[in-house]
Amino acid sequence: MKRLKIFITIDIWAQSILLLAIVICSFLPVGFFGTMVFFAIIGAWQVISSIIWVWTFKDKKRLPYFILVTILYGVILLIIQTYYPNWLDTVGIIYTIFNPILLGLWYYIITWQDFIKIRKTKLR
């Protein structure tokens, strides 16, 4: 339980700092580029975090997230390989911008809820 508490504390702090960096970058002159860089970093962090949660802690709540992200990455790669010149049409924007943002927020909410629940439990 102590290992889980340490991991979720690091996980929620890292995600919170990265989300704060995204918000800050959106108001700076580096705006779009900085925001996209931090989106990529937090996306990678959340995928690695979900793998650790599912594999190490046998968390079934994060398994649907991991499956959806894997499918989403597959669809994005398929779109880019098949329709590379026109990949920024409506479907491309939905798959490459809106879906990852929604999945990322969903994962952050799940992690935050677990953080609150685990912080309330006593160490064993």
RODO-2510 file (C-alpha; in nm, 4 decimals, decimal comma):
residues 124
     n   res          X          Y          Z
     1     m     0,0000     0,0000     0,0000
     2     k     0,2865     0,2373     0,0737
     3     r     0,4298     0,1802    -0,2750
     4     l     0,0895     0,2575    -0,4270
     5     k     0,0574     0,5766    -0,2229
     6     i     0,4012     0,6966    -0,3344
     7     f     0,3296     0,6137    -0,6985
     8     i    -0,0076     0,7891    -0,7108
     9     t     0,1374     1,0966    -0,5390
    10     i     0,4127     1,1234    -0,7993
    11     d     0,1641     1,0487    -1,0774
    12     i    -0,0921     1,3138    -0,9789
    13     w     0,1741     1,5790    -0,9159
    14     a     0,3424     1,5169    -1,2510
    15     q     0,0110     1,5294    -1,4373
    16     s    -0,0943     1,8454    -1,2524
    17     i     0,2349     2,0206    -1,3298
    18     l     0,2114     1,9225    -1,6963
    19     l    -0,1494     2,0450    -1,7187
    20     l    -0,0466     2,3721    -1,5559
    21     a     0,2356     2,4044    -1,8112
    22     i    -0,0194     2,3573    -2,0922
    23     v    -0,2394     2,6341    -1,9522
    24     i     0,0580     2,8677    -1,9036
    25     c     0,1935     2,7989    -2,2536
    26     s    -0,1410     2,8831    -2,4079
    27     f    -0,0960     3,2425    -2,2857
    28     l     0,2696     3,2797    -2,3880
    29     p     0,4109     3,3789    -2,7275
    30     v     0,5231     3,0165    -2,7805
    31     g     0,1555     2,9272    -2,7400
    32     f     0,0678     2,6621    -2,9958
    33     f     0,4117     2,4983    -3,0143
    34     g     0,4613     2,4885    -2,6368
    35     t     0,1108     2,3597    -2,5809
    36     m     0,1544     2,0798    -2,8351
    37     v     0,4886     1,9787    -2,6811
    38     f     0,3325     1,9515    -2,3350
    39     f     0,0301     1,7666    -2,4783
    40     a     0,2711     1,5074    -2,6181
    41     i     0,4604     1,4817    -2,2887
    42     i     0,1485     1,4416    -2,0739
    43     g     0,0056     1,1924    -2,3254
    44     a     0,3171     0,9780    -2,3019
    45     w     0,3171     1,0115    -1,9209
    46     q    -0,0456     0,8985    -1,8981
    47     v     0,0068     0,5987    -2,1271
    48     i     0,3098     0,4850    -1,9262
    49     s     0,1168     0,5484    -1,6044
    50     s    -0,1784     0,3400    -1,7269
    51     i     0,0553     0,0542    -1,8208
    52     i     0,2070     0,0620    -1,4707
    53     w    -0,1369     0,0780    -1,3065
    54     v    -0,2768    -0,2095    -1,5124
    55     w     0,0353    -0,4275    -1,5036
    56     t     0,1713    -0,3668    -1,1522
    57     f    -0,1347    -0,2781    -0,9466
    58     k    -0,3881    -0,4834    -1,1507
    59     d    -0,6177    -0,1809    -1,1804
    60     k    -0,9189    -0,2686    -1,3954
    61     k    -1,0461     0,0897    -1,4011
    62     r    -0,7593     0,2030    -1,6271
    63     l    -0,7783    -0,0910    -1,8665
    64     p    -1,0519     0,0693    -2,0852
    65     y    -0,8391     0,3862    -2,1076
    66     f    -0,5378     0,1866    -2,2201
    67     i    -0,7427    -0,0040    -2,4808
    68     l    -0,9008     0,3173    -2,6155
    69     v    -0,5639     0,4934    -2,6383
    70     t    -0,4131     0,1967    -2,8222
    71     i    -0,7023     0,1976    -3,0706
    72     l    -0,6780     0,5765    -3,1090
    73     y    -0,3053     0,5609    -3,1835
    74     g    -0,3723     0,2868    -3,4383
    75     v    -0,6401     0,4967    -3,6096
    76     i    -0,4164     0,8053    -3,6110
    77     l    -0,1310     0,6089    -3,7676
    78     l    -0,3692     0,4607    -4,0241
    79     i    -0,5064     0,8060    -4,1137
    80     i    -0,1588     0,9550    -4,1457
    81     q    -0,0305     0,6663    -4,3582
    82     t    -0,3387     0,6488    -4,5799
    83     y    -0,4424     1,0131    -4,6163
    84     y    -0,1280     1,2012    -4,5252
    85     p    -0,1867     1,5056    -4,7517
    86     n    -0,5411     1,5581    -4,6195
    87     w    -0,5081     1,4309    -4,2625
    88     l    -0,6113     1,7648    -4,1097
    89     d    -0,9666     1,7476    -4,2360
    90     t    -1,2527     1,7231    -3,9870
    91     v    -1,1961     1,3561    -3,9037
    92     g    -0,8226     1,4122    -3,8624
    93     i    -0,8766     1,7029    -3,6243
    94     i    -1,1211     1,5008    -3,4143
    95     y    -0,8832     1,2039    -3,3914
    96     t    -0,5622     1,3989    -3,3410
    97     i    -0,6781     1,6832    -3,1152
    98     f    -1,0168     1,6413    -2,9477
    99     n    -1,0143     1,2688    -2,8672
   100     p    -0,6695     1,2733    -2,7018
   101     i    -0,7671     1,5777    -2,4944
   102     l    -1,0881     1,4107    -2,3772
   103     l    -0,9064     1,0839    -2,2992
   104     g    -0,6372     1,2758    -2,1111
   105     l    -0,8912     1,4619    -1,9004
   106     w    -1,0759     1,1372    -1,8291
   107     y    -0,7511     0,9743    -1,7138
   108     y    -0,6627     1,2761    -1,4974
   109     i    -1,0044     1,2610    -1,3281
   110     i    -0,9656     0,8867    -1,2625
   111     t    -0,6203     0,9435    -1,1139
   112     w    -0,7411     1,2343    -0,9013
   113     q    -1,0313     1,0283    -0,7615
   114     d    -0,7964     0,7417    -0,6768
   115     f    -0,5478     0,9845    -0,5208
   116     i    -0,8168     1,1191    -0,2865
   117     k    -0,9386     0,7677    -0,1988
   118     i    -0,5865     0,6305    -0,1354
   119     r    -0,4782     0,9346     0,0688
   120     k    -0,7713     0,8725     0,3052
   121     t    -0,6682     0,5123     0,3742
   122     k    -0,4218     0,4260     0,6488
   123     l    -0,0802     0,2809     0,5616
   124     r    -0,0457    -0,0898     0,6295
***
